[in-house]
Amino acid sequence: MRWQGSRRSNNVEDYRGQRFGGSGLKLGVGGTLIALVAAYFLGIDPRVILGLVESVPAGGEQLTAQTGVPQDEEGQFISAVLGQTEDTWSAIFRAQGAQYEAPKLVLYSDQVQSACGFASAAAGPFYCPGDRKVYIDLSFYRELEQRFQAPGDFAKAYVLAHEVGHHVQNLLGTASKVRAAQERSPEQQQNALQVRMELQADCYAGIWAKQADAEKHILEQGDMEEALRAASSVGDDTIQKRTRGVVVPESFTHGSAQQRMTWFKRGFDGGTLKSCDAFGAGA
């Protein structure tokens, strides 16, 4: 992936190396994998799926973030991808007569406090609609490569673009409508709605890839395969086979491997919001 020539976003809050208050959640290797699997690409509220959130202790330490573009290579990369998402979605919103409000990206180590609560890094990357921020412990990318066998810069970029996709859903009002519908629905229907949320975020990630490549020519040979491999590796059926040995479709919350690949590619091929109507009759 060619990212060095991309504009770096200043919308980064870097807490790496600092520790938020609270005891956090400590998991073994197996527990961490299950937690990562369960929360990966989480869309609406990490507390709902994971139960990894604790209340922040009263009088907890207030930490100070380094704001702006990080100076290390990992930070440079992630701020460049964030900048690409900002350029992509600003143009799309502007074409519709609206203004895109970019999310903040919070980089942290081990555990973090958000408007959605206090979460362990074992939850993986997540978007919190309460404060409109994306949270990533960059050590997750090593998990992505080693445990999920999905290496590569473009696979990493896809993770961030997916979470930004949830921010777009929040801005467009999709997230609030889905949450309201879930509150009125039985568990199986709640899961089905959550799947549609995740597939649409995958599709929005595809739109970013399409637009960023058209503007900056970011794609290199093998990049699309990296993204599709990442999408496939976190499909519910792939995960359930790995952790349970059996697939239970009615329990899906993120979509099958094939669905996740299909919707990412659908966004890339279509390149428009209309091509990502995961809730339409023909979806």
RONU-332309 format. One line per field, with one value per residue (C-alpha): residue number from 1; x, y, z. Coordinates in steps of 0.05 Angstrom, whole numbers, plus 5000, padded with zeros to 4 digits. Layout:
// residues N
n <- NUM_...
xx <- X_...
yy <- Y_...
zz <- Z_...
***
This chain:
// residues 283
n <- 1_2_3_4_5_6_7_8_9_10_11_12_13_14_15_16_17_18_19_20_21_22_23_24_25_26_27_28_29_30_31_32_33_34_35_36_37_38_39_40_41_42_43_44_45_46_47_48_49_50_51_52_53_54_55_56_57_58_59_60_61_62_63_64_65_66_67_68_69_70_71_72_73_74_75_76_77_78_79_80_81_82_83_84_85_86_87_88_89_90_91_92_93_94_95_96_97_98_99_100_101_102_103_104_105_106_107_108_109_110_111_112_113_114_115_116_117_118_119_120_121_122_123_124_125_126_127_128_129_130_131_132_133_134_135_136_137_138_139_140_141_142_143_144_145_146_147_148_149_150_151_152_153_154_155_156_157_158_159_160_161_162_163_164_165_166_167_168_169_170_171_172_173_174_175_176_177_178_179_180_181_182_183_184_185_186_187_188_189_190_191_192_193_194_195_196_197_198_199_200_201_202_203_204_205_206_207_208_209_210_211_212_213_214_215_216_217_218_219_220_221_222_223_224_225_226_227_228_229_230_231_232_233_234_235_236_237_238_239_240_241_242_243_244_245_246_247_248_249_250_251_252_253_254_255_256_257_258_259_260_261_262_263_264_265_266_267_268_269_270_271_272_273_274_275_276_277_278_279_280_281_282_283
xx <- 5000_5027_5012_5075_5050_4983_4964_4969_4909_4916_4854_4895_4897_4957_4956_5005_5051_5002_4956_4884_4858_4821_4838_4819_4806_4862_4854_4896_4916_4852_4809_4842_4830_4757_4749_4783_4739_4676_4691_4729_4701_4650_4600_4548_4569_4625_4590_4533_4575_4635_4618_4690_4673_4682_4661_4718_4737_4718_4777_4813_4876_4868_4916_4942_4942_4994_4952_4967_5008_5049_5122_5134_5123_5061_5030_5048_5015_4951_4945_4956_4900_4855_4871_4850_4783_4772_4785_4740_4681_4687_4680_4620_4584_4600_4569_4505_4506_4528_4591_4630_4650_4713_4721_4779_4826_4849_4913_4924_4959_4926_4861_4823_4768_4715_4645_4623_4659_4726_4751_4808_4851_4828_4764_4801_4788_4720_4680_4643_4583_4579_4642_4649_4718_4753_4796_4856_4912_4962_4986_4922_4954_5003_4943_4913_4976_4995_4928_4883_4935_4917_4982_4996_4987_4923_4892_4909_4880_4816_4807_4808_4765_4713_4710_4704_4647_4611_4622_4591_4530_4526_4528_4475_4428_4432_4462_4407_4352_4383_4391_4318_4296_4339_4306_4239_4263_4276_4349_4354_4328_4376_4433_4408_4406_4476_4501_4473_4508_4575_4566_4549_4612_4652_4619_4637_4709_4706_4683_4743_4790_4759_4762_4830_4860_4827_4857_4923_4936_4947_4936_4993_4991_4962_4928_4857_4874_4900_4834_4792_4834_4823_4748_4744_4785_4734_4672_4626_4629_4705_4708_4657_4693_4758_4730_4670_4680_4608_4573_4509_4482_4426_4479_4517_4529_4580_4565_4597_4666_4634_4586_4641_4684_4624_4603_4674_4680_4610_4632_4696_4661_4601_4637_4572_4527_4471_4514_4519_4445_4453_4382_4346_4300_4352_4409
yy <- 5000_5069_5115_5156_5211_5218_5277_5261_5276_5317_5286_5237_5232_5190_5160_5104_5089_5118_5077_5093_5079_5016_4943_4927_4856_4805_4746_4687_4673_4634_4686_4742_4708_4697_4769_4794_4750_4772_4847_4853_4909_4925_4975_5000_4992_4948_4936_4899_4844_4839_4858_4882_4951_4972_5036_5085_5093_5160_5207_5168_5197_5246_5232_5280_5259_5279_5310_5318_5273_5220_5217_5142_5101_5064_5130_5162_5105_5105_5181_5178_5127_5170_5229_5189_5171_5245_5266_5211_5224_5299_5296_5249_5290_5355_5326_5317_5387_5366_5373_5314_5317_5275_5228_5231_5171_5150_5109_5075_5018_4960_4995_5059_5103_5124_5152_5080_5059_5030_4976_4928_4926_4854_4883_4902_4966_4998_5060_5095_5135_5171_5211_5199_5169_5108_5070_5027_4994_4986_4920_4892_4893_4840_4798_4809_4784_4727_4699_4717_4706_4773_4811_4874_4949_4948_4898_4945_5004_4964_4957_5032_5046_4997_5033_5100_5068_5061_5135_5150_5108_5150_5215_5191_5169_5096_5074_5106_5076_5007_5012_5032_4974_4926_4948_4927_4861_4790_4768_4734_4797_4840_4797_4802_4878_4879_4837_4889_4944_4908_4891_4963_4986_4937_4967_5037_5013_4991_5061_5091_5043_5060_5135_5137_5096_5141_5203_5177_5111_5077_5005_4959_4888_4842_4897_4877_4805_4830_4866_4807_4759_4803_4806_4731_4715_4751_4723_4692_4623_4624_4646_4595_4538_4559_4568_4521_4471_4484_4540_4570_4620_4647_4671_4711_4784_4806_4764_4704_4706_4708_4764_4807_4799_4811_4875_4904_4890_4917_4984_4983_4967_5014_5070_5104_5105_5074_5014_5002_4996_4935_4945_4947_4894_4867_4865
zz <- 5000_4981_5040_5048_5002_5037_5082_5156_5199_5262_5292_5334_5410_5430_5500_5486_5543_5594_5637_5652_5722_5740_5746_5675_5649_5648_5600_5581_5510_5495_5529_5492_5425_5441_5463_5400_5358_5393_5390_5325_5282_5337_5314_5362_5434_5458_5524_5490_5460_5506_5576_5581_5607_5679_5712_5718_5791_5822_5823_5770_5741_5685_5630_5577_5504_5454_5399_5326_5280_5317_5300_5299_5236_5262_5283_5217_5179_5218_5215_5139_5131_5176_5132_5071_5103_5119_5048_5020_5065_5063_4987_4991_5043_5006_4942_4981_5009_5078_5120_5145_5218_5224_5284_5331_5332_5401_5406_5472_5508_5546_5568_5556_5582_5531_5532_5524_5587_5609_5561_5556_5493_5487_5459_5396_5355_5367_5352_5408_5384_5452_5438_5363_5370_5343_5393_5372_5411_5354_5384_5356_5287_5311_5332_5263_5230_5277_5301_5243_5188_5156_5148_5108_5110_5071_5119_5176_5138_5126_5201_5211_5150_5177_5244_5208_5170_5236_5248_5180_5201_5264_5226_5176_5232_5213_5280_5322_5278_5284_5360_5366_5322_5363_5428_5398_5370_5395_5401_5333_5298_5339_5313_5241_5247_5276_5218_5170_5208_5203_5129_5113_5150_5108_5046_5069_5078_5005_4985_5020_4984_4917_4926_4959_4903_4850_4884_4910_4874_4940_4917_4901_4875_4928_4970_4953_4971_5039_5054_5031_5072_5133_5120_5111_5173_5218_5186_5239_5206_5204_5276_5300_5265_5298_5368_5372_5316_5293_5256_5284_5232_5276_5325_5273_5292_5239_5177_5144_5112_5043_5063_5091_5029_4984_5018_5019_4945_4933_4963_4923_4857_4868_4903_4927_4988_4947_4932_5007_5025_5069_5097_5030_5003_4956_5007
***
